[in-house]
Amino acid sequence: MVNRTMFGPTKTKYLGDIISLRTQAAAGISVRKLKSEYAGARTQSKRLRIARATQLAANRSRVMSRNVRLSRIERAEARKVNRVYDSAASTMFRSYRKPKQNIVGGTRQWPEQRRGRS
């Protein structure tokens, strides 16, 4: 059995370079960059990768906000960072689940929208 941690090295270096957990302002800048990357993604797999990285950042900041070894100020800042990343991740996943028209590889449709089915 492999022990994995959420604080290990990033799978995707370019997303790890964008994400910052330092302050709420830095998290806001990171979210803007992630949203622009998400909007410019040409495949669903890249969109999912970006959304998952954003959710992982939210999870990391939530765990940091519960760490008793950090000061109250640092925990409060981690809670603010968590709100920023969590709202961005929920927005990304909400738009990911909708059918897309501009993705490479055809359109993604709900089962009832496919041809020949009613």
Secondary structure, 3 states (H helix, E strand, C coil): CCCCCCCCCCCCHHHHHHCCCCCHHHHHHHHHHHHHHHHHCCCHHHHHHHHHHHHHHHHHHHHHHCCCCCCHHHHHHHHHHHHHHHHHHHHHHHHHCCCCCCCCCCCCCCHHHCCCCC
